[in-house]
């Protein structure tokens, strides 16, 4: 999986197609990622104390990593990721424009 925590990604398919967001969490074994503001579900929370009110929380849920691609700021779209060795460091680059991500 080429997507890491903190990457800016764009959703390619599904009900949230075209939305951009930051990766909050990754699950490499399940091949899933949690993206800020994408695939949001509502959870009803009951009051814990007598003087507290109940609330409805909006929680982002995981999306399959195959349905998102990394957003390249120079191209302005989602692109595939390639790798390049720069001064004995492996760096991720955009496949189309060859700029670092």
C-alpha positions in Angstrom: 0.0 0.0 0.0 1.5 3.3 -1.2 -0.7 5.5 1.0 0.6 6.8 4.3 -0.8 8.7 7.3 -0.9 12.4 6.5 -1.1 12.1 2.7 -3.6 14.2 0.8 -5.8 11.8 -1.3 -8.7 12.0 -3.7 -11.6 9.5 -3.8 -12.0 7.8 -7.2 -15.2 5.8 -6.7 -18.3 5.6 -4.6 -20.7 8.1 -3.1 -17.9 10.4 -2.0 -16.3 10.5 -5.5 -14.1 13.6 -6.1 -13.7 14.5 -2.4 -10.2 15.4 -1.2 -9.0 14.8 2.3 -6.1 14.0 4.6 -5.4 10.4 5.7 -6.0 10.0 9.4 -5.3 6.3 9.8 -4.2 3.4 7.7 -4.9 -0.4 8.1 -2.3 -2.1 5.8 -3.4 -5.6 6.6 -7.0 -4.8 5.7 -5.9 -2.5 2.8 -8.1 0.3 4.2 -7.6 4.0 5.0 -9.6 6.5 7.1 -9.9 9.9 5.4 -11.0 13.2 7.0 -14.6 14.1 5.9 -15.1 11.0 3.7 -17.5 8.1 4.3 -18.9 9.8 7.4 -21.3 7.8 9.6 -23.5 9.2 12.4 -23.3 7.7 15.9 -25.8 8.4 18.6 -24.2 8.8 22.0 -26.3 8.5 25.1 -25.7 10.9 28.1 -23.3 9.5 30.6 -24.2 11.7 33.5 -27.6 13.0 34.7 -26.9 16.6 33.7 -25.3 15.8 30.4 -27.1 15.8 27.0 -27.0 13.1 24.4 -25.2 13.9 21.1 -24.9 12.8 17.5 -21.3 12.3 16.5 -20.0 12.2 12.9 -17.3 9.6 12.6 -15.2 8.9 9.4 -15.1 5.2 8.6 -12.6 3.2 6.6 -12.5 3.2 2.8 -10.6 0.6 0.7 -7.2 1.9 -0.5 -7.9 0.9 -4.1 -10.7 3.5 -4.2 -8.4 6.4 -3.5 -5.3 7.9 -5.1 -2.7 10.3 -3.9 -3.3 13.9 -4.9 -0.5 15.5 -6.9 -0.5 19.3 -6.3 1.5 20.0 -9.5 -0.8 17.9 -11.8 -4.0 18.9 -9.8 -5.4 15.4 -9.9 -5.0 12.0 -8.3 -2.1 10.1 -9.7 -0.3 6.8 -9.2 2.9 6.7 -7.2 6.4 5.7 -8.4 9.6 5.5 -6.5 13.0 7.1 -7.1 16.3 6.9 -5.3 17.6 10.3 -4.2 21.0 10.4 -2.4 20.5 6.9 -1.0 16.9 7.7 0.0 13.8 6.2 -1.5 11.4 9.0 -2.5 7.8 8.8 -3.7 7.2 10.6 -7.0 4.2 11.3 -9.3 4.2 8.9 -12.3 3.2 11.6 -14.8 5.1 14.7 -13.8 7.9 13.0 -11.8 7.8 15.5 -8.9 8.2 14.5 -5.3 5.1 13.9 -3.2 
